[in-house]
Every structure is written in C-alpha cells, then in structure tokens.
Amino acid sequence: MSTFTPDDLLLYLYDDMDAATRLQVEEQLEKDWTLREKLAVLKTAKDRLNRITESPRTEVILSVMHKAAEQMHTILRS
C-alpha cells in the first residue's frame, strides 16, 4: 500500500521534488500497480491540458484594440 498522495504524484510528474523523495516514489511505482495507474491518469490529464489552445473571441480583441487606440489618441492630443 502506497503512502504517496495524488499531490506527491503531481510533484513527481512535474519533476518538482527532491532526489531522495523522487527515488522513493520510483521504488514504490515498481511495486504498486495502483500507484502506477494513478500516475498514468495524471499523465493523461497533463497531456490533455498541454494540448488545450484557447484564444479570446475576435470581438474581445477588437474591443481591446479600440480602447487602446482611444487612449493613444487622447495621449497624443494632450
């Protein structure tokens, strides 16, 4: 039975833990198939998050550009 939490697995996945703890996680992963499954689920989620591409609607971009132009015009007139 593993004592590592999902948070520990996330730290492992993002390579954000010290070497000694990382080694402990790797040793436990070799022994515990449920921990490997949990890590696999987190890896899949990470991969999906990395593929998300969001961008603002055209209307939002145009609105920001319009306001910036208004401010620039105001600055240049003063």
C-alpha positions in Angstrom: 0.0 0.0 0.0 1.3 3.4 -1.0 1.7 6.4 1.3 2.1 8.8 -1.6 -0.8 11.2 -2.3 -2.0 12.5 -5.6 -0.2 15.7 -4.8 3.0 13.7 -4.4 2.4 12.2 -7.8 1.9 15.6 -9.3 5.1 16.8 -7.9 6.8 13.7 -9.3 5.2 14.2 -12.7 6.3 17.8 -12.9 9.8 16.9 -11.6 9.3 19.2 -8.6 10.6 17.1 -5.7 14.0 16.4 -4.2 16.0 13.5 -5.5 15.6 11.3 -2.4 11.8 11.5 -2.5 11.7 11.0 -6.2 13.7 7.8 -5.7 11.2 6.6 -3.1 8.3 7.3 -5.5 10.0 5.4 -8.3 10.7 2.4 -6.0 7.0 2.4 -4.9 5.9 2.7 -8.5 7.8 -0.5 -9.3 5.9 -2.4 -6.5 2.4 -0.8 -6.6 0.3 -1.2 -9.7 -2.5 1.1 -8.3 0.0 3.9 -7.8 1.2 3.4 -11.5 -2.4 3.6 -12.6 -3.0 6.8 -10.7 0.2 8.3 -12.2 -1.0 7.2 -15.7 -4.3 9.0 -15.1 -2.4 12.2 -14.1 -0.1 11.9 -17.1 -3.1 11.7 -19.4 -4.7 14.8 -17.7 -1.4 16.7 -18.0 -1.1 15.8 -21.7 -4.7 16.9 -22.4 -4.1 20.2 -20.5 -1.0 20.8 -22.6 -3.0 20.4 -25.8 -5.7 22.9 -24.9 -5.5 26.1 -27.0 -7.8 28.8 -26.1 -7.9 32.3 -27.6 -10.2 35.2 -27.0 -13.1 35.9 -29.3 -12.5 38.3 -32.1 -14.9 40.8 -30.6 -12.8 40.9 -27.4 -9.6 41.6 -29.3 -11.3 44.3 -31.4 -12.7 45.9 -28.2 -9.2 46.0 -26.6 -7.6 47.4 -29.7 -10.3 50.1 -30.0 -9.8 51.2 -26.4 -6.0 51.2 -26.8 -6.5 53.4 -29.9 -8.7 55.8 -28.0 -6.2 56.1 -25.2 -3.4 56.6 -27.7 -5.4 59.3 -29.4 -6.1 61.0 -26.0 -2.4 60.9 -25.1 -1.3 62.4 -28.4 -3.8 65.2 -28.2 -2.6 66.3 -24.8 
